[in-house]
Amino acid sequence: MEDIIIDSSKKVVCKSCNLYQTYVPDTLHPELTPERVVRINVHVIQDAKGKQNFSEDEGRLWVKQMVDNANGRLSKNQKMNLPAGNTTAVLPVPYRYQITGEPGSTGDDGIYFHRDDTLFSMNKKGKYNVYIPYQYEKYGIQKGHVINIFLIEHDPDSLKSHTYRATNDGIGTGPWAKIVGSYYLWKHPSGVNAQGDSIRFDFWNAAALLNHELGHCLGLSHTWNNNDGCDDTPLNPGCWNFGNPPCDHVSNNVMDYNAYQNSFTPCQLGKECYNFSKDGTQRNMLVQDWCHYDSSRTITIKANDSVEWKKSIDLFGDLILLRGSTLIMHCPVSMPPGSKIILQGKSKLILDDCQLTSRCPDSRWSGIIFPKRKKNQPIIILKNGSTIEKAEHYSTQ
């Protein structure tokens, strides 16, 4: 098109597209870090008699309470305890979980119950340990689109041993996670408090572990004992609670083992947001709300402003460049079906190593609209192999 300038100078790749530091949520521009919805389902595996785990009535309620509590924790990100005296920013966590049944399946609430004498429990040292994927392989539903979470128990023979410690264990890896021991700990109070009430493990305890294991599913590593790639997650002794030195200061990071697990750092959130942006396991688990046009979520670049996007972005509405403004796009930018880009006079849209497209299956977006005039014509520049794809048209008005 004569309205587009192709810059054929030497290609320079924008490295920021693949740097998770670029994806740290920007509180000044929250529209560029939308809240994501992570699809999950939960499987309660009982023994062959329907015992050794939650019944359907109590289990369905307990699971919903656990997920609600986990989401509540995500909505209240806390300041990091470590290092002492730190100034690490406290940013909002830009995702929540949604229990998701199979589309079109009447009565499917995404919570399932199975009876299986082999897979209802795990043996820490045996073939059926916590790491094996057998539960996912046999009972997984909506694989590749929903994170499957399995509530299983400790091996009954292990529980008979006076030296065996039944703890709340877990694992999270890619498309599935396991939470171990919740039912046993819920049924067996660990003591009595000062008021005479039983101290009982409950859904809020499991919720903290759920956030930890799903953190692994979303691409995060343990922080206390290795280099997870983040400067704001310091190595530490891995103490569970306060006590004698070296436990004068205890971590509260979600990806550490500790009694608090209520803090994500900016770098950790950047990692997760980066994984949400690129094609792969984590993005596949999201509700595809970027494929639903919402005019109320239109983004406007102010008159005479100059803005640069250095990361992959999903738009949910239209994009408007007011008179004299400039927007430089790097990395993939996705437009929802039916959306459009509107360029006012003297505005400039520069695509630099950018793929402007719709990342929605079998869909197209409306295209770019700009006034046809002799003077103060908007400018579109494509640099470094940039492309405009799946647009219905470039129209004038």
N, C-alpha and C positions, 0 to 999 in steps of 0.2 A: 504494500500500500504506500502511496506517495506521502501519507501523513506520518509514516514511521521512518526514523533514521536508524540505519544499521551501522554501528561502529565496528569496523572490521580490524581494528588494531589488535596487537598481540593479546592473547587471552591470559587473564590473571584470575586465578581461582580465589574465591572468597573463603578463607579458612574458618571464619567464624561460624559457618553453617554447622560444623561438626564439633564445636566446642561447647561442652555443657555449661561452662561459665556464662555463655551468651544467653542461656535460657533461664537464668535466675530470675524469679518474678520481679517485675518492675512495678512498685506500688504507685508510681506516678502515671503509669499507663497500664492499668489492669486489663484493659480491653485486648491487650496483646498476650496476656496469660489467662485465658478463659478457664473457668472451673471445669475440670474433666469429670466424667462419670465412669467409674471403673465397674464393669459388669462382673459379678461373682455369683456362684451358687454354692450351696453347702450340702454335704452328704453326711448323714449320721449312720455309721455302720454298727449294727447290733450283731450279737451272735445268732446262731441258727434258731434259737428259741425266742428271739426278740428281746433278749436281756443284755446285760453288760454295757448298756449305753442308754441314752435318753429314750423314753417312749415318744411316740409321735406327738402327743399333746404337749407334754412338758418340753420336748426337744424343739418343737417349732417355735414356741414362745421364747425359749432360752436363746436360740440362734438369732431371732430377731432382736432381742435385747442386746446380745453381744455385738451385732453389727451396728445397731443404733449407738451404742456406747463408743465403739471404735470411731464412728463418724463424728461423734461429739468431741472426742480427743483431737481429731484432725482439725476441727473448727476452732480449737483453743491451743494453738501452738505456743509452747513455753520458751522462756529464755534458757539458753544453755548454762548448765552448772560449771562446765569445764571450758577452758582453764579458769582458775579462780581469778575474778576481776575482769573477765572478758567483756568485750564490747560487741560481740557477735549480734548481728541484726536478727530480729524476730519477725519473720515474714509469714503471711497467711499460706496455709497448705492448699494448693489449688486443685484438689480432687476429693471426691467422695466415692463410697461404694454403693452399689445398687444390686440387691438380690434379684436375679433375673431368671425367670422361667423360659421355657422354649416358646418362641412366638407362635401363636395360633393353637397352642395346646391348652384347652380349657381346664382350669383348675390347677395349672402348674405354677406354683409360687416360687420355684427355684430352690426349695428345701426338700431333700429326698432322704428316704430311709431304706436301708438295705440290710438283709440278713445273710451273714457270711461267717462261718466258724473259722475260716482261715485268715480273712482280711480285717476282722473287727479289732484286732490288737496288733501290737508290735513287740518284738523281742529285741532288746538293744544289741545283743550279740549274735542273733540268729539270722536265718535267711530272710525272715520277714521283719527286717529292721525299719527304722523310720525313713531311710533313704530310698527304699525301693518304690518304683512307680506303679505297682500292681493295682492299687485301688483306682488310680486314674485310668489305667489301661482298660480295666474291666467296667468301671461304673461312670467314667467321665461323660458329661453331657455338654453339647455345644462346644466341643473341643476346638481350640484355636480362636474362639470368640468370647469365651467366658472363663475366668479363673475358677477352677474347681477346688473347693476346700473340703477336706475330709476330717471329720471328728472321729478319732479312733481311740482305743484304750491301751493300757499296759497289759502285758501277757498275764493271765490269771495265775499261772504257776509262779511267775516272778513275784507277784503280790503276796504270795504265801510266805515268802522269805522275810525274816525279821530284819535282814540287812539291806533289803531292797528299798530304795528310795523312790517312791512314786511322785514324780514331779510333773509339772505342766511343760511338756516338750513340744517341739514343732520343727517344721522345715518349710521353706518356700523356694520354689524354683520354677521360673518361667510360667507355664500355664496351670500349675497346681500347687497346693499347699496342704499341710497336715497340721492339725492341732491334737496333741496327745494328752490323755489323762483328765480331761475336764470333768467327765461324769464321775469318775472315782473320787476326785478331790471335792466335787460338789456334794457327794453323798457322805463323805467322811470329814466332818469338821476337824480342824487342826488344833482346837483348844477352846478356851472360854475367856472372854474379855472381862474387864473390871466390872461391867454391869451384869455379868452372868449370862450373857448371850453367846451362842456358839460362834466361833470364828470360822466362817465358811468361805471356801473358794467359790467365786460366782462369775457371772458373765462379764463383769467389769475387769476381773483379772485376765480372763481369756481375751478380752478386747485389746489389751496392751500387747499380748503376744500375737494376736491377729495382725495388728499394724506392723509389727516387726517382721513377721513372715511374708506379708504382702509387700513390705518394703523390698525384700529380696526379689519377689516376683516382678517388681517394677524397676529392678536394676541396681539396688543398693547393696553394699557389702557391710560386714561387721566393721566397726570403727576402732575398737579398743586395742586390737592385737595385730593389725596389719595396716598397710597404707591403702586406704580406699580411694585415693586420688583427690581428697578434699583437705585443704589446709585448715578448715574450721572444725574438724573432728579430731581432736588430739588423742594420741595414744594414752592409755591409762591402765591402772592395775586390774581393771575389770571387777571392782568390788560391787557386791549386790546392794549393800546398804552402808550407812555410816557406821564407823567403829574405830578401832585402833588404827594408827598409821600402818600402811599408807592410805588408809581410807578416810582421811580427814575431809576430802572432797570426792563426791561420788557422781558419776555421770548420770544424766537423765536423758541421754540421746536414745531415740527409738531403736537404733540399730546396735546399741550396746546391750549387754545383759545387766539389768539393774532393776531396782524396785519401783522406778518412776516412769521411764520410757514415755516421755511426753514432749520431746523436742526434736525437731528437724532443723538442720542448718541451711543457710542459703545455698551452699554448694550441693547438698543432698537434693534439695528441691529442684535445682538446676538440672541435675542428672535425670530426675524423673521426668521433668518437662521436656528435656531433650529426647528421651525415649518415647514420650507421647507424640512427638513431632515427626519422627522418622518411621518409615515402613518397618514393621517387625512385630514381635510378640506383644509388646506393651500397647502399641497403638491399636492392634487388632482387638484388644480387650475393652476398648472404650465404646461408649454409646456414640454413634456417628452423628452427633448433633450438628457438626459442621456441614452436613448435607441437607440441612433444613433452613431455608431462607427466613430471616427475621429482620424486618426493616427497622425495628427499634434498636438494632445493634449495628447500625451504620457507623462507620468511622469517617470523620471529617478532618482533613489537614487544613489548618487555619490559613487564611490569606497571608501570603508573603513568608510563611514558615518554610523551613527546610528540615526535612525529617529523613532518617536513614534506618531501614529495617535490616538488621544483620543476622536474622535467624529465620527459620521456617515458621510460617504463620498460617493459621486457619482463620478466615474471615467468616462471619455469620450473617452479614447484611451487605449493603452497598459500600463503596469507597468513593468519597468525594474529595477532590482537590480544588480548593477555592482559589480565586484569582491570585496569580503570582506565586503560588506555593510550589514546592519541589518535593517529590518523594522518590527516594532511591531504594529499590528493592533488591536484596540479595536472597539467595536460597529459594526453595519452593514456597509459593504463596497460593493458597487454595481458596477459590471462590465458590460459594454455595450455588446450587442450581437456581436460575432465575435472577441472580444478582448482576449488578453492573458497576462499572467504574465511570464516574462522571468527572470530566476535566473542564474546568472553567478557563476563561481567557488568561493567557500568559503563564498558565501552570505547566509544570514539567514532570513527566513520569519517566524515570530512568530505571530500566531493568538491567542489572549488572550481575552476570552469572546467576540469573534467576529463571525459574520455570513458573510462569503465571498460568494457572490451570484450575481445574476442578478435580479434587482428589475424592470424587464420589463415583461409585460404579454406574456406568451407563448414563452419565448425565453431562449436561453442558451448562455453561453460564451465559448470560445475555451478551456481554461484550463491553466495549469502551464507547462512551458517548461524549462527543465534544462539539462545540459550535464551529460552524464553517464560516470563516471570516478572512478578510485580506490582511488585517493587522491583529497583532496580539493573539495569534493562533497558538493553542496548546501544542506542546512538543512531546513526542514519545520516542525514546532512544533505547535501542537494544544493544547491549554490550556483552562481550565475553560469552558468546553463544547463547544468549538468553532467548527464550521462546514464549509465545503466547499461544496457549493450546485450549481446545474444547470450547472456544468462544463462538457464539452464534454469529456475531457480526461486529464490525466496527461501524457504528452508525453516526450520522451527523444530525443536528437539530438546530 
